[in-house]
C-alpha cells in the first residue's frame, strides 16, 4: 500500500484577543481545527490559504507571517502543514461556513480553550507566544 504525503496551510485569524476555530462535519465531527486546507497544483502556500479561507468561511485574509508547523498521521497518509498569522480584511460578521464545517467559535488566546482543538494543533499552540501574536 502506497503512503502519501500532502501539504496543507492553516490560518491563525485573531480578533479581539480570540482566534477562529472550526468544527468539521466529516470525517470526524468532533474535531475542531484552524481554518485552511490543501494546496492545489501551482499554488503557493499563501495563495492556497487565501483561497481556502474564502471557501471555508467567506473571509478575505492577508497572510502576514509564519507561526508554526504541524503534522497529522493516518494509516495511508501524512499531512504536513504550516500555520500563518493572517490579517482579517473582511467584516467579522461576514463569516459564512461552507458545508465542510458545522460550527465555529472564537477561542480565547489567554485560556485553555485551545484544548478543544485536535491534538495535532493543541500540542503546538501551547508553545506559542500569544503576546507577540496579538500585537
PyMOL commands that set and color helices and strands:
alter all, ss='L'
color gray80, all
select helices_A, chain A and resi 45-57+92-94+112-116+119-125+130-134
alter helices_A, ss='H'
color red, helices_A
select strands_A, chain A and resi 4-15+18-24+32-33+36-38+61-73+77-88+101-108
alter strands_A, ss='S'
color yellow, strands_A
deselect
rebuild
show_as cartoon
